[in-house]
Amino acid sequence: MKPKRHFAFTIDIWDDVGDSIIKHVASIDNFEAARAAYVEVVKQWPAARIMLRQGARVVKDTGQRQ
């Protein structure tokens, strides 16, 4: 059996402008698990620009903090 390579949600660390991924952190199918992982990743790298995405759709983005 081949390992799964496509997941519903991804968490990545981006450059400051949001143009390119610096580091891929996680790929997860479950939204609740992805959201919990995102919170922990933000705690680990508080100064980084981190995005939780569902395909091309941005669900959460630390670059959009208010």
C-alpha positions as CSV (number, residue, x, y, z in Angstrom):
1,M,0.0,0.0,0.0
2,K,1.3,3.4,-1.0
3,P,1.5,6.1,1.7
4,K,-1.0,9.0,1.4
5,R,0.5,12.1,-0.1
6,H,-2.5,14.5,-0.3
7,F,-4.2,15.8,2.7
8,A,-7.0,18.3,3.2
9,F,-5.1,20.8,5.4
10,T,-1.5,21.9,5.4
11,I,0.5,24.0,7.8
12,D,3.5,25.9,6.4
13,I,6.0,28.6,7.5
14,W,6.2,31.3,4.8
15,D,8.5,34.2,4.1
16,D,7.4,37.5,5.5
17,V,5.5,38.6,2.4
18,G,3.7,35.3,2.0
19,D,5.3,34.6,-1.4
20,S,7.0,31.3,-0.8
21,I,7.1,28.4,1.7
22,I,10.2,28.2,3.9
23,K,9.2,25.0,5.7
24,H,6.3,22.6,5.5
25,V,5.3,21.6,9.0
26,A,2.2,19.4,8.7
27,S,-0.4,17.7,6.5
28,I,-3.6,16.7,8.2
29,D,-7.0,15.5,7.0
30,N,-9.1,16.4,10.1
31,F,-9.9,20.1,10.6
32,E,-9.9,20.0,14.4
33,A,-6.5,18.3,14.5
34,A,-5.2,20.8,11.9
35,R,-6.4,23.7,14.0
36,A,-4.9,22.3,17.2
37,A,-1.6,21.7,15.4
38,Y,-1.6,25.2,14.0
39,V,-2.0,26.7,17.5
40,E,1.0,24.7,18.7
41,V,3.1,25.6,15.7
42,V,2.4,29.3,16.3
43,K,3.6,28.8,19.9
44,Q,6.8,27.2,18.7
45,W,7.6,29.9,16.1
46,P,5.9,33.0,17.4
47,A,7.7,35.4,15.1
48,A,7.2,33.3,11.9
49,R,4.5,33.8,9.3
50,I,2.4,30.6,9.5
51,M,-0.5,29.6,7.4
52,L,-3.1,26.9,7.8
53,R,-4.6,26.2,4.4
54,Q,-7.2,23.9,2.8
55,G,-5.8,23.6,-0.7
56,A,-5.4,27.2,-2.0
57,R,-7.8,28.6,0.6
58,V,-6.2,30.2,3.6
59,V,-7.9,29.2,6.8
60,K,-5.6,31.0,9.3
61,D,-2.6,33.3,8.7
62,T,-0.4,34.8,11.4
63,G,0.5,37.5,8.9
64,Q,-3.1,38.8,9.2
65,R,-2.9,39.5,12.9
66,Q,-4.7,42.6,14.1
